[in-house]
């Protein structure tokens, strides 16, 4: 998945009656209300579900999410609905995922830099495909007796190259009466039993409110507009904020990269590169990036073009940013400078020297953090280390074998010139 692909949230439940669909549809509405600029889409994986009741604004959607397998572009599957949420038709019984990875690969290549909410029953035949693509798995649950079913759900997530940290349980008051008594202690017992099994359990619980049932759930309308005074309103808002925070921090990025490698969407060489920019800590899998290598540590990483632009503010090197060539960063002490200095050299594609300057670095500066990440040492400890980064290049080109062969040739010539003290 790239930064332009959707952040996928799956809402599912171990049994009927836990308020799963109410939660999924309302989450889509609340996400859009919290961030109007964020694209939000909703898809039901329950055959013949009435998705129009909540979202229909104009014409009915023609396609379901699994029409991705027919090579229909992701954006064409969805219709703009009420509250700014895009939605598609529910899946039908005749549809099946070609493989458990086919939906994941389609979503990874989709151009939709927002959030996709999936709604699926715990026994849905489409669940394996959804688990294979999910970034965050949200499970409302009332009865502690359902925990063995959630263990099976977790095993399905792990089998699909996921991680335990992706799964969150949300205590719910909705659902059939539990066999556990007294009911007043049910939530506390659920939390204890879930945490004992290693599950993450969210604060609060999905409330059973008669006003919500009468004014919102009964008519498949959002809590936001029908019962904003209810306790459930605040719970949904907090849950949407948590989801946005998880997306912002890209907590599932390592899972995304692992799945892309498994699906052949990244070349094998990507396994040896840190694919999160060390300057902003965000994924660097789309747009133009710089490729960085450090010696002798042999660490490899990608830097966002905009992050390097900010890094070079106030330097003469900024005038050459974006031009083909290499930038060499070394300790200033090797050239008569102080321990708080770096020597920065910009070289053209043919290694012609374009600029040399000393850069003052403090312990709190971005330069200091970059050097420490690249070399594994703080600025005062480096001496003969070399840090080299390329001109900005599209990620798809940079990860190709042809581009890397060219970089290796330039890097070799640069290191030879350094050994011969020509630079």
N, C-alpha and C positions, 0 to 999 in steps of 0.2 A: 504494500500500500504506500501511496505517496501522500505528501501534505495536501494534495488536491482531492484525495479520495475521502469518502465519508467516514466519520467516527461512528461505529456501529454499536448500538445499545440494544440488547435483547431483553425483553421482559417476558418471563415465563413463570409458571407455577407448577408445583408437584401435583395439584389437583384442582378441580373446578371450584369456583366460588371464593377465590381469594382476592377478588378485585383487580385481577391482572389487566384485563382490557381497559378498565377505567383508569388504571394507573398509566398504561402505555399511551393512551390517547391524550390524557391530561398532561403528561410529561411533555409531549410535543408542543402543546399550546403554551405551557409555562416557559419552555426554552425560548420560544419565539417572543414571548412577552418580555423576558429578561434581556434579550439581545435581538433587536429588530433586524440587524444586519446579518445575523447568522442564518444560513439556509438550514431549514429543518424539514425532514421528510418522515412520513409514517407509512409502514407497510404491514398488513396483517397476513400471517401465515396460517390462518385458520380458514378452511374452505367455506366460501359463501358468507363470510362475516359481513355485517352491514357497516361498511366503512363510510358510506355516504351520510349517515345520520349525523355524525359529528362535523364533517368537513365539507360537504358538498356546497359549492358556490355557483357553479355553472353546469357544464356538461359532466357526465360521469366518466371516470377514467376507463380507458380501454384495456390497458395491460396490467398484469400483476408483476411482482418482482422477479418471478422465475422466467419471464419473457426475456430476461437478459441472455438466456441460453439460445434464444433465436437471433442473437446479435442486434437486438433493438437497443439503441443507446440509452444509457441510464436516465438521462434527463427527459427522454420521450416517454418513459414509463409513467411519469408523474403528472398530475394535474394540480394546478394551484387551487387550494381550498380555503375555507374560512380561517381567520386568525393568521393568515400568511403561511400556513403549513401546507406543504406539498404532499399529496398522497396518491397511492395507486390502488387498483382493484385488489381484492383479496384473492389468494390463490384458489384454484379450483381442484377438484378431486383428481382430475386426469393429469395434472402436472406433477412431475417428479424431478428432483435434481439428478442430472446425468451422473455426477459423482459428488461426494461430500465436499469436494474442493471447487466445484464449478461456480457456485455462487460467490465464494470467496475471491476467486480470480476475477470474476466480473466486477465485483465491488472495488477490488484493488486498482482496476484500470478505469474506474468511473471518475468523471470530472465533476465532483460535488464536494466542495470543501466545507461541509457542514456536518450535521448530526442526522443519522438515520435511526429511527426507532422501529424495532421489529417486535411484533406481538405474536407469540406462539404458545400453544398449549404444551403441557409437560409431556404428553404422549403423541405429539404431532409427528407425522412422518417427515416433515420438513425440518425438524429440530436439529438433526446432525449437521445439515448444511448451514443452519444459522449458527450453531456452536463453532463451526470451523471458521466463521467470518467475524465473530463478535470481538469487540474491544472491551465492553463492560457488560456483565451479566447480572441482571437485577431480578431477584426472586422474592416476591411477597409470600409469606407463609404464616399460618396461624397455629397449626397443630404440631407439636414436637414429634408426633408419630410419623410425620412426613419427612423427617430428616434422612432416613435411609434412601428415599427417592432422590433427595438433593445430593446425597453422596454419589448416586449413579449419574446424576446430572454433572457433577464435578468431574467424574471419571471421563465422561464424554468430552468435556472441555479440554482436559489434559490430553486425551487421545487425539484431539484436533490441534495439537501443538500450542495449547493455551497454558495459562498459569493460574494457580489458586487465587492470586491477588485480584484477578478479574471478576471474581464472583462475590456479590454482596447479598446478604439476606435482609429483607425488610419485614419486621414483625407486622402482622395484619390482624385486625379485629374481625375482619370479614370471613365468612365461610361457615361450614357446618359446625355444630357443637363438638367440642373436643371430648375425648374420653377421660382426659385428665381433670381432676378436681383438687382443690376448688378453682373455679375459673378465674378468680381474681388474681391468682398467682401464675396464670398461664404464661404471660409474657416473660416474667422473670425466669420461669423454668425453661422456656424456649431459648432465651439468651444463654442460660447456663449450658444447656445441652448442645447448642450450636457452637459456642465458643470452645467447649470441651472437645469437639470434633475438628477444631481448627478453622471454622468458618468466620468470615468477617460479618458482623451484625451492625446494621445502621442504628443510630439513635432514633428514638420516637417509634411510632407505629402508624400503620395505615388505618385511620379511624373509621369506625362504623357510626355514621351520623344519619339519623332519619331524615333531616332536611336535605342532605346531599342525595340520599336515595330518591326522595320525592321530586326534587327540583333539578337534579343534574343527571344522575345515573339512569333514572327512568326514561328520560328523553335523549340519552346519549349526548348531553351537552356539557361544556366545560365548567368545572368548579369555579374557575376564575371569573366567569361572568354571571353564574347563577347563584352561588353561595360564597362570596368572597369573605363573609364574616365567620365562616366555619373554621374549626381547628384544622381540617384537612387542607384548607387553602394555604396556611403557613407551612404545613408539612410538605406539600407539593412544591412550594417555592424553594424550601431548603433543599429538597431532593434535586431539583433542577440546578440549583447553585452548585451542589456537590458534583453533579455530572459535568457541568461546565468547567469546574476546577480540575477534574480528572482529565478532561480533554485538553485543557490548556497545558497541563503538566506532562501530557503524553505518557502516562504511566504504562500504556500497553505497547510502546514503540518497539521494545525488544521482541515482543510477540509478533508484531507486524513484520519485522525484518526476517525473523525465523521462518514465517509462513511464506514470505516472498521468495526466499531462497529455496524452500521446499517445492514451490510451484514454478520455479524457473523464471521468475520475474526479475530476479537480480542475478548477475553473473557470479560465479564462484568466488571471484576475487573480492567481492564485497564482504566476505567473511573476515577478511584481514584488515578492514577499514572501520574506524569509528564513524558511524553515520549520523551522529548528533554533533552539531556545531559546538565546539568548546567555548565559543565567545558568548553565545546566547542560551546554550544548553537545549536548543530545540532541534528537531529532526532536519536533516539537510538532504532530502531526497527528491526535490523538485527545483526548477529554476536553474540559475547559474550559481556554481560554487567553485571555490578554490580547493585544489588538492594539496595537502601538506604532508611532508615526511620529515622526520627528525632522526639524526644520527648522533651517536651510535645506537640509540634506543630503538630505532626502526619502528617508531610509532607512525601510524598513518591515519589521517582524519580529513574531514571536509569542513570548510568554512563558508558560510553564506557570503555572497558578494556584498550585501548591504552591511554585514557585520565588519568586513574588512574595510569598507569605506569609512565606517565610524572609527575603526582602529587607527586609520591613517590620518585622521583630522589633525591638522597642525604640523604635519611633516611635509617635506618636499616630495616624498615618494607618492603623495596623493595625486600629483599632477600626471603620473604615469599609470595610475590604477586603471585596469581594464585593457591595457595594451598587451599583446602577446609577449611572453617572456617569463622569467623566474625572479623571485625575490628571495634573497639570502639574508638570514638573521643570525648574528653571532654575538658572543659576549664582547662588550666594549673593552674589557681588561686585556684582551689579546692584542689590542691595537693601541694601547696606551691610555685608554679611557678608565673611568671609575667603575666600581662594582655595581653601581646603580645605572649603568648605561648599556645599551644594545647598539651594535653597528648594523645598520640597515642598508642593503645594496639592491638596487633594481637593475636587472639585466635584460637586454632585448632578447629576442628569440635566438639570435646567433651568438648570444653571451656578450655582446657589446655592453660595456658598463654605462648606464644612463645616469645613475645617481648614487652617491654615498653620503651617509649622514649618521651622526650619533643621536640616539633617542634617550632622553631621560626617563627612567622607570622607577616608580615607587611601589611599595609592597601592595598597595591597594589598586594599582592601575590594571587595566585590561591586559596590557602587554605582559605583566608579571604572571597573571593567571594562565595566559596562553603558553608561555615558556615552560611553566611548571607542568602543565598538562602534557605538552609535547615531549619534553625531555625527562620528566620524572624527578626533576631537581628544581630547587628555587634558584633565582637569578644569581645569588652570591656563590652558588656551588658550581655553576657551569663555567667551562673554560674553552675547550676545543669542540664543543657540541656545534652541530650545524642544523639549522631549521630552514627548510626550503619550501616555498609554496608557489603554485602555478598561477597563471592568469585565470580569470573566471571562465568556466566552461559549463555547458549544459550537462546535467548529471548523466543523462543517457549516453552522451558522447564520452564523458570522462571515465565511465566504467567500462568502456569498450577496450578490447585488447590492442587495437591499432593505436588509440590515443596513449595507452600506458607504455607501449613500446617506444613511442616518440619521447615520452617523458623520461623514461629510463635512459635513453641516449643523451638527452640534454642534462639530466642529473649526473651521469657519468662524466661528461665533459666538464661540468661545473666542479665536481669534486677533484678531478685531475688538475684543473686550473688552480684550485685552492692549495693542493699539495705542492704545486710548482710555484706558489706565491705569485701567480699572475693576476690574481684578484685580491 
